[in-house]
Amino acid sequence: VQLQASGGGSVQAGGSLRLSCAASGGTFSNYNMGWFRQAPGKAREFVAAIRWSYGSTYYADSVKGRFTISRDNAKNTVYLQMNSLKPEDTAVYYCAVYGRPYASTGYRDSAKYDNWGQGTHVTVSS
C-alpha cells in the first residue's frame, strides 16, 4: 500500500490550495481516509476525515468551514480543498488510510490509521 500526497506549496493568507492523495496497491473504497498535519515543534493533529460509506465528513474545529475533504473511489484518491488559509495552517500535511474497513468510529485518532503518505508541505505567509 502506497499513498502519494501532492499539492502543497506556499501561499499568502487568504489563499487556497488543493491537496491530493493517490492510493495504490489496494482498493480503499471501504476504508475511511483522513488528513492530519504537523507544524514545526508540535504534535501531529487531526484535520479532516471522510467515511467509507455515504461520504460523511468530519473536521477539526480549527478548519471547519474553510477546508473540504472529498474522495473519488474510482481514482483511489482523496482530496483536501483548503480555502481562506491562515498562517497557523502552516504544516506538513499527511494523508492516511484507516486500519480496518467499514469502520464507524475513531476518525480523529491518528493511532487508528496504519498507512501514511510521505507528507506535503503547506506554508501560509501573512
KENURO-417755 format. One record per residue (C-alpha): x, y, z; residue number from 1. Coordinates in Angstrom, 2 decimals. Example, Ala and Ser with C-alpha at 12.3 -4.5 7.8 and 13.67 -1.06 7.14 Angstrom:
<dokes>
<doke><x>12.30</x><y>-4.50</y><z>7.80</z><num>1</num></doke>
<doke><x>13.67</x><y>-1.06</y><z>7.14</z><num>2</num></doke>
</dokes>
This chain:
<dokes>
<doke><x>0.00</x><y>0.00</y><z>0.00</z><num>1</num></doke>
<doke><x>1.35</x><y>3.38</y><z>-1.00</z><num>2</num></doke>
<doke><x>-0.06</x><y>6.86</y><z>-0.54</z><num>3</num></doke>
<doke><x>1.26</x><y>9.75</y><z>-2.59</z><num>4</num></doke>
<doke><x>0.34</x><y>13.22</y><z>-1.38</z><num>5</num></doke>
<doke><x>0.73</x><y>16.28</y><z>-3.56</z><num>6</num></doke>
<doke><x>-0.50</x><y>19.83</y><z>-3.98</z><num>7</num></doke>
<doke><x>1.33</x><y>21.58</y><z>-1.18</z><num>8</num></doke>
<doke><x>3.09</x><y>24.89</y><z>-1.65</z><num>9</num></doke>
<doke><x>3.44</x><y>28.44</y><z>-0.43</z><num>10</num></doke>
<doke><x>0.53</x><y>30.86</y><z>-0.45</z><num>11</num></doke>
<doke><x>-0.40</x><y>34.12</y><z>1.19</z><num>12</num></doke>
<doke><x>-3.03</x><y>34.29</y><z>3.88</z><num>13</num></doke>
<doke><x>-6.50</x><y>34.11</y><z>2.40</z><num>14</num></doke>
<doke><x>-5.34</x><y>31.93</y><z>-0.46</z><num>15</num></doke>
<doke><x>-6.31</x><y>28.39</y><z>-1.40</z><num>16</num></doke>
<doke><x>-4.64</x><y>25.08</y><z>-2.07</z><num>17</num></doke>
<doke><x>-5.95</x><y>21.66</y><z>-3.04</z><num>18</num></doke>
<doke><x>-4.14</x><y>18.63</y><z>-1.73</z><num>19</num></doke>
<doke><x>-4.46</x><y>15.24</y><z>-3.37</z><num>20</num></doke>
<doke><x>-3.61</x><y>11.81</y><z>-2.05</z><num>21</num></doke>
<doke><x>-3.48</x><y>8.94</y><z>-4.51</z><num>22</num></doke>
<doke><x>-3.54</x><y>5.44</y><z>-3.08</z><num>23</num></doke>
<doke><x>-2.12</x><y>2.42</y><z>-4.85</z><num>24</num></doke>
<doke><x>-1.68</x><y>-1.22</y><z>-4.03</z><num>25</num></doke>
<doke><x>-5.23</x><y>-1.83</y><z>-2.95</z><num>26</num></doke>
<doke><x>-8.86</x><y>-0.74</y><z>-3.08</z><num>27</num></doke>
<doke><x>-9.82</x><y>1.80</y><z>-0.47</z><num>28</num></doke>
<doke><x>-13.47</x><y>2.43</y><z>-1.15</z><num>29</num></doke>
<doke><x>-14.36</x><y>0.57</y><z>2.06</z><num>30</num></doke>
<doke><x>-11.88</x><y>2.48</y><z>4.21</z><num>31</num></doke>
<doke><x>-12.09</x><y>5.78</y><z>5.98</z><num>32</num></doke>
<doke><x>-9.47</x><y>8.25</y><z>4.80</z><num>33</num></doke>
<doke><x>-8.00</x><y>11.09</y><z>6.79</z><num>34</num></doke>
<doke><x>-5.80</x><y>14.13</y><z>6.64</z><num>35</num></doke>
<doke><x>-3.54</x><y>15.11</y><z>9.51</z><num>36</num></doke>
<doke><x>-0.94</x><y>17.84</y><z>9.86</z><num>37</num></doke>
<doke><x>2.15</x><y>18.55</y><z>11.90</z><num>38</num></doke>
<doke><x>3.51</x><y>22.02</y><z>12.44</z><num>39</num></doke>
<doke><x>7.14</x><y>22.56</y><z>13.48</z><num>40</num></doke>
<doke><x>7.60</x><y>21.72</y><z>17.14</z><num>41</num></doke>
<doke><x>4.06</x><y>20.47</y><z>17.53</z><num>42</num></doke>
<doke><x>2.36</x><y>17.11</y><z>17.65</z><num>43</num></doke>
<doke><x>0.51</x><y>15.69</y><z>14.68</z><num>44</num></doke>
<doke><x>-3.12</x><y>16.72</y><z>14.73</z><num>45</num></doke>
<doke><x>-6.32</x><y>15.66</y><z>13.05</z><num>46</num></doke>
<doke><x>-7.56</x><y>17.86</y><z>10.20</z><num>47</num></doke>
<doke><x>-10.34</x><y>16.01</y><z>8.39</z><num>48</num></doke>
<doke><x>-11.69</x><y>12.56</y><z>7.64</z><num>49</num></doke>
<doke><x>-14.16</x><y>11.05</y><z>5.22</z><num>50</num></doke>
<doke><x>-16.05</x><y>7.90</y><z>5.94</z><num>51</num></doke>
<doke><x>-16.11</x><y>4.91</y><z>3.62</z><num>52</num></doke>
<doke><x>-19.91</x><y>4.99</y><z>3.32</z><num>53</num></doke>
<doke><x>-22.10</x><y>7.92</y><z>2.30</z><num>54</num></doke>
<doke><x>-19.08</x><y>10.20</y><z>2.24</z><num>55</num></doke>
<doke><x>-19.73</x><y>11.52</y><z>5.75</z><num>56</num></doke>
<doke><x>-17.09</x><y>14.07</y><z>6.67</z><num>57</num></doke>
<doke><x>-15.51</x><y>15.21</y><z>9.92</z><num>58</num></doke>
<doke><x>-13.35</x><y>18.26</y><z>10.61</z><num>59</num></doke>
<doke><x>-11.22</x><y>19.77</y><z>13.30</z><num>60</num></doke>
<doke><x>-12.83</x><y>22.89</y><z>14.70</z><num>61</num></doke>
<doke><x>-9.88</x><y>24.96</y><z>13.51</z><num>62</num></doke>
<doke><x>-10.58</x><y>24.20</y><z>9.84</z><num>63</num></doke>
<doke><x>-14.35</x><y>23.75</y><z>9.79</z><num>64</num></doke>
<doke><x>-15.95</x><y>25.98</y><z>7.19</z><num>65</num></doke>
<doke><x>-12.64</x><y>26.54</y><z>5.38</z><num>66</num></doke>
<doke><x>-11.48</x><y>23.04</y><z>4.40</z><num>67</num></doke>
<doke><x>-13.38</x><y>20.39</y><z>2.47</z><num>68</num></doke>
<doke><x>-12.42</x><y>16.73</y><z>2.25</z><num>69</num></doke>
<doke><x>-13.69</x><y>14.60</y><z>-0.62</z><num>70</num></doke>
<doke><x>-12.87</x><y>11.32</y><z>-2.30</z><num>71</num></doke>
<doke><x>-13.04</x><y>9.74</y><z>-5.73</z><num>72</num></doke>
<doke><x>-13.16</x><y>6.00</y><z>-5.18</z><num>73</num></doke>
<doke><x>-12.79</x><y>5.28</y><z>-8.89</z><num>74</num></doke>
<doke><x>-9.41</x><y>7.01</y><z>-8.75</z><num>75</num></doke>
<doke><x>-8.48</x><y>5.80</y><z>-5.26</z><num>76</num></doke>
<doke><x>-7.86</x><y>9.44</y><z>-4.41</z><num>77</num></doke>
<doke><x>-8.80</x><y>11.69</y><z>-1.52</z><num>78</num></doke>
<doke><x>-8.67</x><y>15.48</y><z>-1.70</z><num>79</num></doke>
<doke><x>-8.43</x><y>18.35</y><z>0.74</z><num>80</num></doke>
<doke><x>-9.60</x><y>21.70</y><z>-0.56</z><num>81</num></doke>
<doke><x>-8.21</x><y>24.42</y><z>1.68</z><num>82</num></doke>
<doke><x>-9.64</x><y>27.92</y><z>1.43</z><num>83</num></doke>
<doke><x>-9.12</x><y>31.09</y><z>3.46</z><num>84</num></doke>
<doke><x>-5.76</x><y>29.80</y><z>4.58</z><num>85</num></doke>
<doke><x>-4.15</x><y>31.27</y><z>7.68</z><num>86</num></doke>
<doke><x>-0.52</x><y>31.34</y><z>8.81</z><num>87</num></doke>
<doke><x>-1.42</x><y>28.86</y><z>11.56</z><num>88</num></doke>
<doke><x>-2.31</x><y>26.33</y><z>8.84</z><num>89</num></doke>
<doke><x>1.40</x><y>26.08</y><z>8.01</z><num>90</num></doke>
<doke><x>2.41</x><y>22.44</y><z>8.47</z><num>91</num></doke>
<doke><x>3.28</x><y>19.21</y><z>6.77</z><num>92</num></doke>
<doke><x>0.03</x><y>17.56</y><z>5.72</z><num>93</num></doke>
<doke><x>-0.30</x><y>13.79</y><z>5.73</z><num>94</num></doke>
<doke><x>-2.99</x><y>11.58</y><z>4.28</z><num>95</num></doke>
<doke><x>-3.73</x><y>8.24</y><z>5.83</z><num>96</num></doke>
<doke><x>-5.86</x><y>5.14</y><z>5.43</z><num>97</num></doke>
<doke><x>-7.80</x><y>3.77</y><z>8.37</z><num>98</num></doke>
<doke><x>-6.54</x><y>0.50</y><z>9.74</z><num>99</num></doke>
<doke><x>-9.64</x><y>-1.58</y><z>9.00</z><num>100</num></doke>
<doke><x>-12.56</x><y>-1.42</y><z>6.56</z><num>101</num></doke>
<doke><x>-16.13</x><y>-0.46</y><z>7.36</z><num>102</num></doke>
<doke><x>-15.13</x><y>1.45</y><z>10.48</z><num>103</num></doke>
<doke><x>-17.65</x><y>3.75</y><z>12.10</z><num>104</num></doke>
<doke><x>-15.63</x><y>5.31</y><z>14.93</z><num>105</num></doke>
<doke><x>-12.23</x><y>6.78</y><z>15.75</z><num>106</num></doke>
<doke><x>-11.86</x><y>9.05</y><z>12.74</z><num>107</num></doke>
<doke><x>-9.89</x><y>11.65</y><z>14.69</z><num>108</num></doke>
<doke><x>-7.44</x><y>9.22</y><z>16.25</z><num>109</num></doke>
<doke><x>-4.18</x><y>9.02</y><z>14.31</z><num>110</num></doke>
<doke><x>-3.38</x><y>5.69</y><z>16.00</z><num>111</num></doke>
<doke><x>-6.33</x><y>4.12</y><z>14.14</z><num>112</num></doke>
<doke><x>-4.68</x><y>4.80</y><z>10.77</z><num>113</num></doke>
<doke><x>-1.93</x><y>2.45</y><z>9.70</z><num>114</num></doke>
<doke><x>-0.91</x><y>3.60</y><z>6.24</z><num>115</num></doke>
<doke><x>0.52</x><y>7.07</y><z>5.81</z><num>116</num></doke>
<doke><x>1.70</x><y>9.16</y><z>2.90</z><num>117</num></doke>
<doke><x>5.00</x><y>10.97</y><z>2.86</z><num>118</num></doke>
<doke><x>3.54</x><y>14.39</y><z>3.62</z><num>119</num></doke>
<doke><x>3.29</x><y>17.57</y><z>1.61</z><num>120</num></doke>
<doke><x>4.39</x><y>20.98</y><z>2.89</z><num>121</num></doke>
<doke><x>1.99</x><y>23.88</y><z>3.17</z><num>122</num></doke>
<doke><x>3.32</x><y>27.33</y><z>4.04</z><num>123</num></doke>
<doke><x>0.98</x><y>30.26</y><z>4.55</z><num>124</num></doke>
<doke><x>2.54</x><y>33.70</y><z>4.88</z><num>125</num></doke>
<doke><x>0.87</x><y>36.72</y><z>6.43</z><num>126</num></doke>
</dokes>
